[in-house]
Amino acid sequence: MNILVTGGAGFIGSNFIRYWIKNNQDDTIVNFDKLTYAGNLENLEDVSKDTRYKFIKGDITVFDQINSAIKNNSIDLVVHFAAESHVDRSIIGPADFINTNINGTFNILEVVRQNPGIRLHHISTDEVFGSLKTLEPKFNENTKYSPRSPYSASKASSDHLVRAYIDTYNIKATISNCSNNYGAYCYPEKLIPLTITRALMDQRIPVYGSGKQVRDWIHVEDHCRGIELILKEGKLGETYLLGGNGERENIWIVMEILRLLNKPKELIQFVGDRKGHDFRYAIDYSRAKNELGFEPLKPIEERLKETVEWYASNKQWWQPLKKSADVMADRYLQK
Ligand SMILES: NC(=O)c1ccc[n+]([C@@H]2O[C@H](COP(=O)([O-])OP(=O)(O)OC[C@H]3O[C@@H](n4cnc5c(N)ncnc54)[C@H](O)[C@@H]3O)[C@@H](O)[C@H]2O)c1
């Protein structure tokens, strides 16, 4: 197969390319990425010399660019990760989120509609389902959409477009909605790498509100394996939820990282809550488990320890990103 990955220079996309190259020897991969602040070719330094891998700098919001990348490389499958992905940035400036996440997905759908042999897998998030109360049942494939931030609303729109193209034009597509990812190469503005990198540098660590918000955390390698299972075993036209069995309060995550790094809890600074902050996300992934055999491989405690160790021994990767990644945290700390 010839595969085109959009957003392959970002956190999950780069992990997916590395995973796929290692586990699927006969396939080629084109990484199509605009290289925004979140895109970093150093995430893929180890695979960049592989003859099965090729990078194209391009923008999914420009139809001709994505159209020619797909056509010129005889692509069989598009795995669509490219997005603006940080909720705090979407609150400050939603325009890029609307453009990339909605218009960009629309362009990809148009290319796929015009070339019915091509399959699309669309990567989405559990944030499209909104916020759960403590004892409410977990999200599943039938949960009603209820997005509450510009980010999640733009991802919800893109999911609706993909479903509409499946029903209207019978395109070959699948969707996955996944919980919060963590692991190597995550841009250090997101909670886990932000906390690790700030703790390593003895900087104050902002925690929103009471820190009692709950997220389900999935290790990025489990996410990549889940996508592989959907691509190989999933039914066309269907949506699968992928979760990590890792529901934890944000404050638990921060305290555990401080414990692993032997840093004092006095580094924590509680700050005002994020606008429209969702209280709890939780995923019931029984469909992916029963139909595809999907299951996270290790408990969060073990994966978090591995992740902390990765950041501690890869400072040369994250230090150049630190100034830009700290912008949001510093905004909250100054309020
Ligand atoms: N990170 C998570 O916890 C999480 C959870 C569930 C779903 N997702 C989804 O997974 C996907 C990847 O997330 P991530 O955390 O790796 O994001 P990321 O921000 O790390 O990477 C996004 C990548 O997309 C590229 N990109 C942005 N706009 C583009 C454009 N117009 N054209 C081409 N490339 C563009 C960026 O350069 C970057 O390389 C997103 O669709 C996101 O919604 C993320």
The ligand as an SDF file (V2000), in Angstrom:
LIG
                    3D

 44 48  0  0  0  0  0  0  0  0999 V2000
   -3.1140   14.8060   21.2910 N   0  0  0  0  0  0  0  0  0  0  0  0
   -4.1800   14.1860   21.7470 C   0  0  0  0  0  0  0  0  0  0  0  0
   -4.2870   13.9040   22.9500 O   0  0  0  0  0  0  0  0  0  0  0  0
   -5.2960   13.7760   20.8030 C   0  0  0  0  0  0  0  0  0  0  0  0
   -6.3390   12.9840   21.3040 C   0  0  0  0  0  0  0  0  0  0  0  0
   -7.3450   12.5490   20.4130 C   0  0  0  0  0  0  0  0  0  0  0  0
   -7.2890   12.9450   19.0840 C   0  0  0  0  0  0  0  0  0  0  0  0
   -6.2800   13.7420   18.6400 N   0  0  0  0  0  0  0  0  0  0  0  0
   -6.2730   14.1170   17.2300 C   0  0  0  0  0  0  0  0  0  0  0  0
   -5.1200   13.5290   16.6620 O   0  0  0  0  0  0  0  0  0  0  0  0
   -4.6090   14.3370   15.6010 C   0  0  0  0  0  0  0  0  0  0  0  0
   -3.1420   14.6270   15.8360 C   0  0  0  0  0  0  0  0  0  0  0  0
   -2.9950   15.2740   17.1090 O   0  0  0  0  0  0  0  0  0  0  0  0
   -1.5570   15.6770   17.6510 P   0  0  0  0  0  0  0  0  0  0  0  0
   -1.6580   15.8030   19.1160 O   0  0  0  0  0  0  0  0  0  0  0  0
   -0.5300   14.8140   17.0440 O   0  0  0  0  0  0  0  0  0  0  0  0
   -1.4210   17.1470   17.0260 O   0  0  0  0  0  0  0  0  0  0  0  0
   -0.1430   18.0580   16.8340 P   0  0  0  0  0  0  0  0  0  0  0  0
   -0.6350   19.4510   17.0800 O   0  0  0  0  0  0  0  0  0  0  0  0
    1.0130   17.5420   17.6020 O   0  0  0  0  0  0  0  0  0  0  0  0
    0.2190   17.8760   15.2910 O   0  0  0  0  0  0  0  0  0  0  0  0
   -0.5580   18.3840   14.2700 C   0  0  0  0  0  0  0  0  0  0  0  0
    0.2400   18.3100   12.9850 C   0  0  0  0  0  0  0  0  0  0  0  0
   -0.5950   18.7780   11.9050 O   0  0  0  0  0  0  0  0  0  0  0  0
    0.1620   19.6720   11.1160 C   0  0  0  0  0  0  0  0  0  0  0  0
   -0.7720   20.6220   10.4950 N   0  0  0  0  0  0  0  0  0  0  0  0
   -1.5090   21.5680   11.1230 C   0  0  0  0  0  0  0  0  0  0  0  0
   -2.2190   22.2730   10.2170 N   0  0  0  0  0  0  0  0  0  0  0  0
   -1.9360   21.7270    9.0080 C   0  0  0  0  0  0  0  0  0  0  0  0
   -2.3740   22.0200    7.6880 C   0  0  0  0  0  0  0  0  0  0  0  0
   -3.2360   23.0140    7.4360 N   0  0  0  0  0  0  0  0  0  0  0  0
   -1.9090   21.2540    6.6680 N   0  0  0  0  0  0  0  0  0  0  0  0
   -1.0240   20.2460    6.9080 C   0  0  0  0  0  0  0  0  0  0  0  0
   -0.5650   19.9530    8.1290 N   0  0  0  0  0  0  0  0  0  0  0  0
   -1.0150   20.6800    9.1700 C   0  0  0  0  0  0  0  0  0  0  0  0
    1.1220   20.3420   12.0760 C   0  0  0  0  0  0  0  0  0  0  0  0
    2.2410   20.9080   11.4080 O   0  0  0  0  0  0  0  0  0  0  0  0
    1.4850   19.1720   12.9940 C   0  0  0  0  0  0  0  0  0  0  0  0
    2.5820   18.4660   12.4770 O   0  0  0  0  0  0  0  0  0  0  0  0
   -5.4920   15.5760   15.5700 C   0  0  0  0  0  0  0  0  0  0  0  0
   -6.4500   15.4130   14.5600 O   0  0  0  0  0  0  0  0  0  0  0  0
   -6.1440   15.6040   16.9440 C   0  0  0  0  0  0  0  0  0  0  0  0
   -7.4090   16.2310   16.8890 O   0  0  0  0  0  0  0  0  0  0  0  0
   -5.2850   14.1760   19.4800 C   0  0  0  0  0  0  0  0  0  0  0  0
  1  2  1  0
  2  3  2  0
  2  4  1  0
  4  5  1  0
  4 44  2  0
  5  6  2  0
  6  7  1  0
  7  8  2  0
  8  9  1  0
  8 44  1  0
  9 10  1  0
  9 42  1  0
 10 11  1  0
 11 12  1  0
 11 40  1  0
 12 13  1  0
 13 14  1  0
 14 15  2  0
 14 16  1  0
 14 17  1  0
 17 18  1  0
 18 19  2  0
 18 20  1  0
 18 21  1  0
 21 22  1  0
 22 23  1  0
 23 24  1  0
 23 38  1  0
 24 25  1  0
 25 26  1  0
 25 36  1  0
 26 27  1  0
 26 35  1  0
 27 28  2  0
 28 29  1  0
 29 30  1  0
 29 35  2  0
 30 31  1  0
 30 32  2  0
 32 33  1  0
 33 34  2  0
 34 35  1  0
 36 37  1  0
 36 38  1  0
 38 39  1  0
 40 41  1  0
 40 42  1  0
 42 43  1  0
M  CHG  2   8   1  16  -1
M  END
$$$$
